Amino acid sequence: MNDDMMTCWEALPSNLRNDIIKEIQTGHKMEMWRATKNQKRVAKDNQRERRAIDGIGQHVASIDLGGYLANKIFKNESVKDKDYLNWVIKRHPEVRVNSKGTKLQVGYGN
């Protein structure tokens, strides 16, 4: 924070500052609860069989927007990082999407 903002913050009564901090923390907890609840709905939808899209690739995971944004904003983690995405899928298997390729291989053999 810059000096003007610090002066304004410090000018607030301490009980009001504590209430503001508590509200921010409670709001964050509420958003995380909402993201968890929405992820259960997304996980149910992930069980549908899907097909890859030519030129785009296979749909690997589906993550609730609130949870995704929280990780991006607070932890600067993104699913664009393959290692992070693999970690998320391993830790939260419900995000994995039931997806198949677009090509069918017939008569593979000698």
TINU-584308 format. One record per atom (N, C-alpha, C, O): residue number from 1; residue in three letters; atom name; x, y, z. Coordinates in steps of 0.1 Angstrom, whole numbers, plus 2048, in hexadecimal, padded with zeros to 3 digits. Layout:
residues N
> NUM:ala:CA:X:Y:Z .
...
end
This chain:
residues 110
> 1:met:N:808:7F4:800 .
> 1:met:CA:800:800:800 .
> 1:met:C:809:80C:800 .
> 1:met:O:814:80C:805 .
> 2:asn:N:804:817:7FA .
> 2:asn:CA:80B:823:7FA .
> 2:asn:C:809:82B:807 .
> 2:asn:O:800:826:80F .
> 3:asp:N:810:836:80A .
> 3:asp:CA:810:83D:817 .
> 3:asp:C:802:842:819 .
> 3:asp:O:7FD:842:825 .
> 4:asp:N:7FB:848:80F .
> 4:asp:CA:7EE:84D:811 .
> 4:asp:C:7E4:843:815 .
> 4:asp:O:7DB:845:81E .
> 5:met:N:7E4:837:80F .
> 5:met:CA:7DB:82C:813 .
> 5:met:C:7DE:827:821 .
> 5:met:O:7D5:825:829 .
> 6:met:N:7EB:826:824 .
> 6:met:CA:7EE:822:832 .
> 6:met:C:7E9:82C:83C .
> 6:met:O:7E5:828:847 .
> 7:thr:N:7EA:839:839 .
> 7:thr:CA:7E5:843:842 .
> 7:thr:C:7D6:842:844 .
> 7:thr:O:7D1:843:84F .
> 8:cys:N:7CF:840:839 .
> 8:cys:CA:7C1:83E:83A .
> 8:cys:C:7BD:831:842 .
> 8:cys:O:7B4:832:84A .
> 9:trp:N:7C4:827:83F .
> 9:trp:CA:7C2:81A:847 .
> 9:trp:C:7C5:81C:855 .
> 9:trp:O:7BD:817:85E .
> 10:glu:N:7CF:822:859 .
> 10:glu:CA:7D3:824:867 .
> 10:glu:C:7CA:82E:86E .
> 10:glu:O:7C8:82E:87A .
> 11:ala:N:7C3:837:866 .
> 11:ala:CA:7BA:840:86C .
> 11:ala:C:7AD:83A:870 .
> 11:ala:O:7A5:83F:878 .
> 12:leu:N:7AA:82E:86A .
> 12:leu:CA:79E:827:86E .
> 12:leu:C:79F:821:87D .
> 12:leu:O:7AA:81D:881 .
> 13:pro:N:794:821:884 .
> 13:pro:CA:795:81B:891 .
> 13:pro:C:799:80C:890 .
> 13:pro:O:795:805:887 .
> 14:ser:N:7A0:807:89A .
> 14:ser:CA:7A5:7FA:89A .
> 14:ser:C:79A:7EF:899 .
> 14:ser:O:79C:7E5:892 .
> 15:asn:N:78F:7F1:89F .
> 15:asn:CA:784:7E8:89F .
> 15:asn:C:77E:7E7:890 .
> 15:asn:O:77A:7DC:88C .
> 16:leu:N:77E:7F3:889 .
> 16:leu:CA:779:7F3:87C .
> 16:leu:C:783:7EC:872 .
> 16:leu:O:77F:7E4:86A .
> 17:arg:N:790:7EE:875 .
> 17:arg:CA:79A:7E7:86D .
> 17:arg:C:799:7D8:86F .
> 17:arg:O:79A:7D0:865 .
> 18:asn:N:797:7D4:87B .
> 18:asn:CA:796:7C5:87E .
> 18:asn:C:789:7C0:877 .
> 18:asn:O:789:7B4:872 .
> 19:asp:N:77E:7C7:877 .
> 19:asp:CA:772:7C3:871 .
> 19:asp:C:774:7C1:861 .
> 19:asp:O:76F:7B8:85B .
> 20:ile:N:77B:7CB:85C .
> 20:ile:CA:77E:7CA:84D .
> 20:ile:C:786:7BE:84A .
> 20:ile:O:783:7B7:840 .
> 21:ile:N:791:7BB:852 .
> 21:ile:CA:799:7B0:84F .
> 21:ile:C:791:7A3:851 .
> 21:ile:O:792:79A:849 .
> 22:lys:N:788:7A2:85B .
> 22:lys:CA:780:796:85D .
> 22:lys:C:776:794:852 .
> 22:lys:O:774:789:84D .
> 23:glu:N:771:79F:84C .
> 23:glu:CA:767:79E:841 .
> 23:glu:C:76F:799:835 .
> 23:glu:O:769:791:82D .
> 24:ile:N:77B:79E:832 .
> 24:ile:CA:782:799:827 .
> 24:ile:C:785:78A:828 .
> 24:ile:O:784:783:81E .
> 25:gln:N:789:786:834 .
> 25:gln:CA:78C:778:836 .
> 25:gln:C:77F:76F:835 .
> 25:gln:O:780:765:82F .
> 26:thr:N:774:774:83A .
> 26:thr:CA:768:76D:839 .
> 26:thr:C:763:76C:82B .
> 26:thr:O:75E:761:826 .
> 27:gly:N:764:777:824 .
> 27:gly:CA:760:777:816 .
> 27:gly:C:769:76D:80D .
> 27:gly:O:763:766:805 .
> 28:his:N:775:76C:810 .
> 28:his:CA:77E:762:809 .
> 28:his:C:77A:754:80D .
> 28:his:O:779:74C:804 .
> 29:lys:N:777:752:819 .
> 29:lys:CA:772:744:81D .
> 29:lys:C:765:741:816 .
> 29:lys:O:763:735:812 .
> 30:met:N:75C:74B:815 .
> 30:met:CA:74F:748:80F .
> 30:met:C:751:745:800 .
> 30:met:O:74B:73C:7FA .
> 31:glu:N:75A:74C:7F9 .
> 31:glu:CA:75D:74A:7EB .
> 31:glu:C:763:73C:7E9 .
> 31:glu:O:760:735:7E0 .
> 32:met:N:76C:738:7F2 .
> 32:met:CA:772:72A:7F1 .
> 32:met:C:767:720:7F3 .
> 32:met:O:767:715:7EC .
> 33:trp:N:75E:722:7FD .
> 33:trp:CA:753:718:7FF .
> 33:trp:C:74A:718:7F2 .
> 33:trp:O:746:70D:7EE .
> 34:arg:N:747:723:7EC .
> 34:arg:CA:73F:724:7E0 .
> 34:arg:C:746:71D:7D5 .
> 34:arg:O:73F:715:7CD .
> 35:ala:N:753:71F:7D4 .
> 35:ala:CA:75B:718:7C9 .
> 35:ala:C:75A:709:7CB .
> 35:ala:O:759:701:7C1 .
> 36:thr:N:75C:704:7D7 .
> 36:thr:CA:75B:6F6:7DA .
> 36:thr:C:74E:6F0:7D7 .
> 36:thr:O:74D:6E5:7D1 .
> 37:lys:N:743:6F7:7DA .
> 37:lys:CA:735:6F3:7D7 .
> 37:lys:C:733:6F2:7C8 .
> 37:lys:O:72E:6E8:7C3 .
> 38:asn:N:738:6FC:7C1 .
> 38:asn:CA:736:6FD:7B2 .
> 38:asn:C:73F:6F2:7AC .
> 38:asn:O:73B:6EC:7A1 .
> 39:gln:N:74A:6EF:7B1 .
> 39:gln:CA:753:6E5:7AC .
> 39:gln:C:74C:6D7:7AC .
> 39:gln:O:74F:6CF:7A3 .
> 40:lys:N:744:6D4:7B6 .
> 40:lys:CA:73D:6C8:7B7 .
> 40:lys:C:733:6C7:7AB .
> 40:lys:O:732:6BC:7A5 .
> 41:arg:N:72D:6D2:7A7 .
> 41:arg:CA:724:6D2:79C .
> 41:arg:C:72C:6D0:78F .
> 41:arg:O:728:6C8:786 .
> 42:val:N:737:6D6:78E .
> 42:val:CA:740:6D5:782 .
> 42:val:C:745:6C7:781 .
> 42:val:O:745:6C1:776 .
> 43:ala:N:749:6C1:78D .
> 43:ala:CA:74E:6B3:78D .
> 43:ala:C:743:6A9:788 .
> 43:ala:O:747:6A0:780 .
> 44:lys:N:737:6AB:78B .
> 44:lys:CA:72C:6A3:786 .
> 44:lys:C:72B:6A4:777 .
> 44:lys:O:729:69A:770 .
> 45:asp:N:72C:6B0:772 .
> 45:asp:CA:72C:6B2:763 .
> 45:asp:C:738:6AC:75C .
> 45:asp:O:738:6A8:751 .
> 46:asn:N:743:6AB:763 .
> 46:asn:CA:750:6A6:75E .
> 46:asn:C:74F:697:75A .
> 46:asn:O:757:692:753 .
> 47:gln:N:745:690:760 .
> 47:gln:CA:743:682:75D .
> 47:gln:C:73D:67F:750 .
> 47:gln:O:73E:673:74B .
> 48:arg:N:737:689:74A .
> 48:arg:CA:732:687:73C .
> 48:arg:C:73D:684:733 .
> 48:arg:O:748:68A:734 .
> 49:glu:N:73B:67B:729 .
> 49:glu:CA:746:679:71F .
> 49:glu:C:747:684:715 .
> 49:glu:O:73C:688:710 .
> 50:arg:N:753:688:713 .
> 50:arg:CA:755:693:709 .
> 50:arg:C:75F:68F:6FF .
> 50:arg:O:766:685:701 .
> 51:arg:N:75F:696:6F4 .
> 51:arg:CA:769:693:6E9 .
> 51:arg:C:773:69F:6E8 .
> 51:arg:O:76F:6AA:6EA .
> 52:ala:N:77F:69B:6E5 .
> 52:ala:CA:789:6A6:6E2 .
> 52:ala:C:784:6AE:6D5 .
> 52:ala:O:77C:6A9:6CD .
> 53:ile:N:789:6BA:6D4 .
> 53:ile:CA:785:6C3:6C9 .
> 53:ile:C:792:6C4:6C0 .
> 53:ile:O:79C:6C8:6C5 .
> 54:asp:N:790:6C0:6B3 .
> 54:asp:CA:79C:6C1:6AA .
> 54:asp:C:7A2:6CF:6AA .
> 54:asp:O:79A:6D9:6A9 .
> 55:gly:N:7AF:6D0:6AC .
> 55:gly:CA:7B5:6DD:6AB .
> 55:gly:C:7B7:6E3:6B9 .
> 55:gly:O:7BF:6EB:6BB .
> 56:ile:N:7AE:6DF:6C3 .
> 56:ile:CA:7AF:6E4:6D0 .
> 56:ile:C:7B5:6DA:6DA .
> 56:ile:O:7BD:6DD:6E2 .
> 57:gly:N:7B0:6CE:6D8 .
> 57:gly:CA:7B5:6C3:6E1 .
> 57:gly:C:7AB:6BE:6EA .
> 57:gly:O:79F:6C0:6E9 .
> 58:gln:N:7B0:6B6:6F4 .
> 58:gln:CA:7A7:6AF:6FD .
> 58:gln:C:7A4:6B7:709 .
> 58:gln:O:7AD:6BE:70E .
> 59:his:N:797:6B7:70D .
> 59:his:CA:793:6BE:71A .
> 59:his:C:798:6B6:725 .
> 59:his:O:793:6AA:727 .
> 60:val:N:7A1:6BB:72D .
> 60:val:CA:7A8:6B3:738 .
> 60:val:C:7A1:6B5:745 .
> 60:val:O:79F:6AC:74D .
> 61:ala:N:79E:6C2:749 .
> 61:ala:CA:799:6C5:756 .
> 61:ala:C:78F:6D0:755 .
> 61:ala:O:78F:6D8:74C .
> 62:ser:N:786:6D1:75F .
> 62:ser:CA:77C:6DC:760 .
> 62:ser:C:77C:6E0:76E .
> 62:ser:O:779:6D8:777 .
> 63:ile:N:77F:6ED:770 .
> 63:ile:CA:781:6F2:77E .
> 63:ile:C:777:6FE:77F .
> 63:ile:O:776:706:776 .
> 64:asp:N:771:6FF:78B .
> 64:asp:CA:768:70A:78E .
> 64:asp:C:76F:717:78D .
> 64:asp:O:77B:718:790 .
> 65:leu:N:769:721:787 .
> 65:leu:CA:76F:72E:784 .
> 65:leu:C:774:735:791 .
> 65:leu:O:77F:73A:791 .
> 66:gly:N:76C:734:79C .
> 66:gly:CA:770:73A:7A8 .
> 66:gly:C:77D:734:7AE .
> 66:gly:O:786:73B:7B2 .
> 67:gly:N:77E:727:7AD .
> 67:gly:CA:78A:720:7B2 .
> 67:gly:C:796:724:7A9 .
> 67:gly:O:7A1:726:7AE .
> 68:tyr:N:794:724:79C .
> 68:tyr:CA:79E:727:793 .
> 68:tyr:C:7A3:736:795 .
> 68:tyr:O:7AF:738:796 .
> 69:leu:N:79A:73F:796 .
> 69:leu:CA:79E:74D:798 .
> 69:leu:C:7A5:74F:7A6 .
> 69:leu:O:7AF:757:7A7 .
> 70:ala:N:7A1:748:7B0 .
> 70:ala:CA:7A7:749:7BD .
> 70:ala:C:7B6:744:7BC .
> 70:ala:O:7BF:74B:7C2 .
> 71:asn:N:7B8:739:7B6 .
> 71:asn:CA:7C6:734:7B4 .
> 71:asn:C:7CE:73E:7AC .
> 71:asn:O:7DA:740:7AE .
> 72:lys:N:7C8:743:7A1 .
> 72:lys:CA:7CF:74C:798 .
> 72:lys:C:7D3:759:7A0 .
> 72:lys:O:7DE:75E:79F .
> 73:ile:N:7C9:75F:7A7 .
> 73:ile:CA:7CC:76C:7AD .
> 73:ile:C:7D4:76B:7BA .
> 73:ile:O:7DE:772:7BC .
> 74:phe:N:7D1:761:7C3 .
> 74:phe:CA:7D8:760:7D0 .
> 74:phe:C:7E5:759:7CF .
> 74:phe:O:7EE:75C:7D6 .
> 75:lys:N:7E6:74F:7C6 .
> 75:lys:CA:7F2:746:7C6 .
> 75:lys:C:7F9:747:7B9 .
> 75:lys:O:804:742:7B7 .
> 76:asn:N:7F4:74F:7AF .
> 76:asn:CA:7FA:750:7A2 .
> 76:asn:C:7FD:743:79B .
> 76:asn:O:807:741:795 .
> 77:glu:N:7F4:73A:79D .
> 77:glu:CA:7F5:72C:796 .
> 77:glu:C:7EA:72C:78B .
> 77:glu:O:7DF:730:78D .
> 78:ser:N:7EE:726:780 .
> 78:ser:CA:7E5:725:775 .
> 78:ser:C:7E6:717:76F .
> 78:ser:O:7F0:710:770 .
> 79:val:N:7DA:713:76A .
> 79:val:CA:7D9:705:764 .
> 79:val:C:7E1:705:756 .
> 79:val:O:7E2:6FA:750 .
> 80:lys:N:7E6:710:752 .
> 80:lys:CA:7EE:710:746 .
> 80:lys:C:7FB:709:748 .
> 80:lys:O:802:704:73F .
> 81:asp:N:7FF:708:755 .
> 81:asp:CA:80B:701:759 .
> 81:asp:C:808:6F2:75A .
> 81:asp:O:800:6EF:763 .
> 82:lys:N:80D:6EA:752 .
> 82:lys:CA:80A:6DC:751 .
> 82:lys:C:80C:6D5:75E .
> 82:lys:O:804:6CC:763 .
> 83:asp:N:817:6D8:765 .
> 83:asp:CA:81A:6D1:772 .
> 83:asp:C:810:6D5:77C .
> 83:asp:O:80B:6CC:784 .
> 84:tyr:N:80C:6E2:77D .
> 84:tyr:CA:801:6E6:786 .
> 84:tyr:C:7F4:6DF:783 .
> 84:tyr:O:7ED:6DA:78C .
> 85:leu:N:7F1:6DE:776 .
> 85:leu:CA:7E4:6D8:772 .
> 85:leu:C:7E4:6C9:776 .
> 85:leu:O:7DA:6C4:77B .
> 86:asn:N:7EF:6C2:774 .
> 86:asn:CA:7F0:6B4:778 .
> 86:asn:C:7EF:6B3:787 .
> 86:asn:O:7E9:6A9:78C .
> 87:trp:N:7F5:6BC:78E .
> 87:trp:CA:7F4:6BC:79D .
> 87:trp:C:7E5:6BD:7A1 .
> 87:trp:O:7E1:6B6:7AA .
> 88:val:N:7DE:6C7:79B .
> 88:val:CA:7D0:6C9:79E .
> 88:val:C:7C8:6BD:79C .
> 88:val:O:7C0:6B9:7A4 .
> 89:ile:N:7CA:6B7:790 .
> 89:ile:CA:7C2:6AB:78C .
> 89:ile:C:7C5:69F:796 .
> 89:ile:O:7BC:698:79A .
> 90:lys:N:7D2:69E:79A .
> 90:lys:CA:7D6:693:7A4 .
> 90:lys:C:7CF:696:7B2 .
> 90:lys:O:7CB:68D:7B8 .
> 91:arg:N:7D0:6A2:7B6 .
> 91:arg:CA:7CB:6A6:7C3 .
> 91:arg:C:7BC:6A7:7C4 .
> 91:arg:O:7B5:6A3:7CE .
> 92:his:N:7B5:6AB:7B9 .
> 92:his:CA:7A7:6AC:7B8 .
> 92:his:C:7A2:6A5:7AB .
> 92:his:O:79F:6AB:7A1 .
> 93:pro:N:7A0:697:7AD .
> 93:pro:CA:79D:68F:7A1 .
> 93:pro:C:78F:693:79B .
> 93:pro:O:78C:68F:78F .
> 94:glu:N:787:69A:7A2 .
> 94:glu:CA:779:69D:79D .
> 94:glu:C:77A:6A8:792 .
> 94:glu:O:770:6A9:78B .
> 95:val:N:786:6AE:790 .
> 95:val:CA:787:6B8:785 .
> 95:val:C:78A:6B1:778 .
> 95:val:O:788:6B7:76D .
> 96:arg:N:78E:6A5:778 .
> 96:arg:CA:792:69E:76C .
> 96:arg:C:785:69C:763 .
> 96:arg:O:77A:698:769 .
> 97:val:N:786:69E:756 .
> 97:val:CA:77B:69D:74D .
> 97:val:C:77C:690:746 .
> 97:val:O:787:68C:742 .
> 98:asn:N:770:689:744 .
> 98:asn:CA:76F:67D:73D .
> 98:asn:C:770:680:72E .
> 98:asn:O:765:683:728 .
> 99:ser:N:77B:680:728 .
> 99:ser:CA:77D:685:71A .
> 99:ser:C:784:67A:712 .
> 99:ser:O:78D:674:717 .
> 100:lys:N:780:679:706 .
> 100:lys:CA:786:66F:6FC .
> 100:lys:C:78B:677:6F0 .
> 100:lys:O:787:682:6EE .
> 101:gly:N:794:670:6E9 .
> 101:gly:CA:799:676:6DD .
> 101:gly:C:78F:676:6D1 .
> 101:gly:O:784:672:6D3 .
> 102:thr:N:793:67C:6C6 .
> 102:thr:CA:789:67D:6BB .
> 102:thr:C:78B:672:6B1 .
> 102:thr:O:782:670:6A8 .
> 103:lys:N:797:66C:6B1 .
> 103:lys:CA:79A:662:6A7 .
> 103:lys:C:798:654:6AC .
> 103:lys:O:79C:651:6B8 .
> 104:leu:N:793:64B:6A4 .
> 104:leu:CA:791:63D:6A8 .
> 104:leu:C:79B:635:6A0 .
> 104:leu:O:79C:636:694 .
> 105:gln:N:7A3:62D:6A7 .
> 105:gln:CA:7AD:625:6A1 .
> 105:gln:C:7A7:617:69F .
> 105:gln:O:7A3:610:6A9 .
> 106:val:N:7A6:612:692 .
> 106:val:CA:7A0:605:690 .
> 106:val:C:7AB:5FD:688 .
> 106:val:O:7B2:602:67F .
> 107:gly:N:7AC:5F0:68C .
> 107:gly:CA:7B5:5E7:685 .
> 107:gly:C:7C3:5E9:688 .
> 107:gly:O:7CC:5E6:67F .
> 108:tyr:N:7C6:5EE:693 .
> 108:tyr:CA:7D5:5EF:697 .
> 108:tyr:C:7DB:5E2:699 .
> 108:tyr:O:7D5:5DA:6A0 .
> 109:gly:N:7E6:5DF:694 .
> 109:gly:CA:7EC:5D2:696 .
> 109:gly:C:7F8:5D1:68D .
> 109:gly:O:7FE:5DB:689 .
> 110:asn:N:7FC:5C4:68B .
> 110:asn:CA:808:5C2:683 .
> 110:asn:C:807:5C6:675 .
> 110:asn:O:810:5C5:66D .
end
